Amino acid sequence: MKRNRIRQLAICFMLACAALASVPSAVAQSADAVSEGDPAAMRHHGIAGTITAVQDGKLTLKTFDGKTATVQFDSNTKFVKDRQPAALKDFKVGTPVLVRGEAAGESNWNATLVATRSDARPGEMRDALGKRFIAGQIKSIKALQITIARPDGQTQTIAVDETTSFRKQDESITLADLKAGDYVFGRGEVKDGVFVPAILNLADPNMMAQFGQMMSSGAPSQPKK
């Protein structure tokens, strides 16, 4: 269960960053593949977090659910900053990163890619929320319209259409499987003034609370009742 929450939060963060065009296309494609339940992507997608220590061959991260993770890298690991090739020296303590690789235990990863963007700040995510991705708790569903209480305190009504896909972890679901009280997240775009998700994923309440905390400079968020 904890691993699923970590994976879901990493997916949410990757989708947000991909929506902001803040990561290279390989990572954006990985985010899509993970959210759509691709088994290979599930095994190899990686994690997201903030660097707390940099050592020879190893990064230590604080993940977005407050855990500690160790990321091993070698000469084959690619470092990317602002969509351009980078070096280890470009990654400092405090840098938010996306790590793509393979799990080597509950909190250890062998990285094939470490990516960041200098302007991928929580404020940028707040600006994109509701425009390029959506996250929050469903308050009501009327036909194809879903009203969502977002983690920034705003309420927004979005619309799904025939292009929207719905996911629950590794499974495909339908709009009928969603209900008021569920937490969701997904990427999409504004069409005719209304946000339309391309993918809408069921989310864990604790994950959504952590995502709210990630975007906020204040106290930790709490799931809405």
C-alpha positions in Angstrom: 0.0 0.0 0.0 2.8 2.4 0.9 4.6 1.6 -2.4 1.4 2.3 -4.3 1.0 5.7 -2.6 4.6 6.6 -3.4 4.1 5.5 -7.0 0.9 7.4 -7.4 2.5 10.6 -6.0 5.5 10.2 -8.3 3.1 9.8 -11.2 1.1 12.9 -10.2 4.3 14.9 -10.0 5.5 13.6 -13.3 2.2 14.4 -15.0 2.3 17.9 -13.5 5.8 18.5 -14.7 5.0 17.0 -18.1 2.0 19.3 -18.4 4.4 22.2 -17.7 6.8 20.9 -20.3 9.4 20.7 -17.5 10.9 17.4 -18.4 12.3 15.8 -21.6 10.0 13.9 -23.8 11.3 10.5 -22.6 10.1 11.3 -19.0 6.8 12.7 -20.2 6.2 9.5 -22.2 7.1 7.5 -19.2 4.6 9.4 -17.1 1.9 8.6 -19.6 2.9 5.0 -19.8 2.9 4.6 -16.0 -0.5 6.3 -15.7 -2.0 4.1 -18.4 -0.8 0.9 -16.6 2.0 -0.2 -18.8 3.6 -3.2 -16.9 7.1 -2.4 -18.1 6.7 1.3 -17.1 5.5 0.2 -13.6 8.7 -1.7 -13.1 11.0 0.9 -14.4 9.4 4.3 -14.0 11.2 5.6 -10.8 10.5 8.3 -8.2 10.3 12.0 -7.6 11.7 14.0 -4.7 14.1 16.7 -3.5 17.9 16.1 -3.2 19.1 16.1 0.4 22.6 14.8 -0.2 25.0 14.3 -3.1 27.8 11.7 -2.8 30.0 9.8 -5.2 27.7 7.5 -7.1 24.7 8.2 -5.0 21.9 10.8 -4.4 19.7 10.9 -1.3 16.2 12.2 -1.8 13.3 13.2 0.4 10.3 11.9 -1.6 7.1 13.8 -1.7 5.5 11.6 1.0 8.3 12.5 3.4 10.3 9.3 3.0 14.1 8.9 2.3 15.3 7.2 -0.9 18.7 6.4 -2.2 19.4 6.8 -5.9 22.5 5.0 -7.3 24.0 6.3 -10.6 26.9 5.4 -12.8 28.5 6.4 -16.1 25.4 5.3 -18.0 23.0 7.5 -16.1 21.8 10.5 -18.1 21.4 13.9 -16.3 19.0 16.4 -17.9 18.3 20.0 -16.8 15.9 22.2 -18.7 15.6 19.6 -21.4 19.3 19.8 -22.1 22.1 17.3 -21.2 23.6 18.2 -17.8 26.2 16.9 -15.3 26.1 15.9 -11.7 27.5 19.3 -10.7 24.2 20.8 -11.9 22.3 18.9 -9.2 22.5 20.4 -5.8 20.9 19.9 -2.4 17.4 21.2 -2.6 17.0 20.4 -6.3 13.6 18.7 -7.1 14.2 15.8 -9.5 12.5 13.1 -11.4 14.4 9.8 -11.4 13.8 7.1 -14.0 15.3 3.6 -13.4 14.8 0.3 -11.6 13.8 -0.4 -8.0 16.6 -2.1 -6.0 14.6 -2.5 -2.8 11.9 -0.5 -1.0 13.8 2.8 -1.0 16.7 2.2 -3.4 16.8 2.9 -7.1 19.3 2.4 -9.9 18.9 5.5 -12.1 19.0 5.6 -15.9 17.8 9.2 -15.9 17.8 12.1 -13.4 16.0 15.2 -14.6 15.1 18.6 -13.3 14.1 22.0 -14.6 15.1 25.3 -13.0 11.7 26.9 -13.2 9.7 23.8 -12.2 8.6 25.4 -8.9 5.3 24.8 -7.0 4.1 28.2 -8.2 4.4 27.1 -11.8 2.4 24.0 -10.9 -0.3 26.2 -9.2 -0.5 28.3 -12.4 -1.0 25.1 -14.5 -3.5 23.5 -12.2 -6.8 23.5 -13.9 -5.3 24.4 -17.2 -2.8 21.7 -18.1 -3.5 19.2 -15.3 -6.2 18.6 -12.7 -6.1 17.2 -9.2 -8.5 17.1 -6.3 -11.6 15.6 -4.7 -14.8 15.1 -6.7 -17.7 17.1 -5.2 -20.4 16.2 -7.8 -20.9 14.5 -11.2 -23.6 15.7 -13.6 -23.6 14.0 -17.0 -20.2 14.7 -18.4 -19.3 17.5 -16.0 -17.3 16.8 -12.8 -16.9 19.4 -10.1 -13.6 19.1 -8.3 -12.3 20.7 -5.1 -8.6 21.3 -5.9 -5.8 21.1 -3.4 -5.2 24.9 -3.7 -8.7 25.5 -2.2 -10.4 26.4 -5.6 -13.4 24.5 -7.0 -13.5 23.8 -10.7 -16.0 22.1 -13.0 -14.3 20.1 -15.8 -15.8 18.1 -18.6 -14.9 14.7 -19.9 -15.5 13.6 -23.5 -15.0 10.6 -25.8 -11.2 11.1 -25.7 -10.9 10.9 -21.9 -9.6 7.6 -20.5 -10.1 6.6 -16.9 -7.7 4.6 -14.7 -7.7 3.0 -11.3 -4.1 2.0 -10.6 -3.4 -0.7 -13.2 -7.0 -1.1 -14.5 -9.1 0.8 -17.1 -12.4 2.0 -15.6 -15.3 4.2 -16.8 -16.9 7.5 -15.7 -19.6 5.4 -14.0 -17.0 4.1 -11.6 -16.3 7.5 -10.2 -18.4 9.1 -7.4 -18.5 12.1 -5.2 -15.7 11.9 -2.6 -13.2 10.2 -4.8 -9.8 11.8 -5.4 -8.5 12.2 -9.0 -5.7 13.6 -11.0 -4.7 13.7 -14.7 -3.4 15.8 -17.5 -5.4 17.5 -20.2 -6.1 20.9 -21.8 -8.7 23.7 -21.9 -11.2 23.3 -24.8 -13.7 26.1 -25.3 -13.0 27.5 -21.9 -13.4 24.2 -20.0 -10.7 21.8 -18.9 -11.0 18.4 -20.5 -8.7 15.6 -19.1 -7.0 13.2 -21.5 -6.5 10.9 -18.6 -8.3 10.9 -15.2 -6.8 8.6 -12.5 -8.3 7.7 -9.2 -5.9 8.9 -6.5 -5.2 8.0 -2.8 -6.4 10.7 -0.4 -3.1 10.8 1.5 -1.3 11.2 -1.8 -3.5 14.1 -2.7 -2.8 15.7 0.7 0.9 15.4 0.1 0.5 16.9 -3.4 -1.3 19.8 -1.8 1.6 20.2 0.6 4.1 20.1 -2.3 2.4 23.0 -4.0 2.0 25.0 -0.8 4.5 26.9 1.2 2.3 26.7 4.3 1.3 23.9 6.6 0.7 20.3 5.4 -2.6 19.8 3.7 -5.2 17.4 5.0 -7.6 15.3 3.0 -11.0 16.8 2.8 -13.8 14.8 4.5 
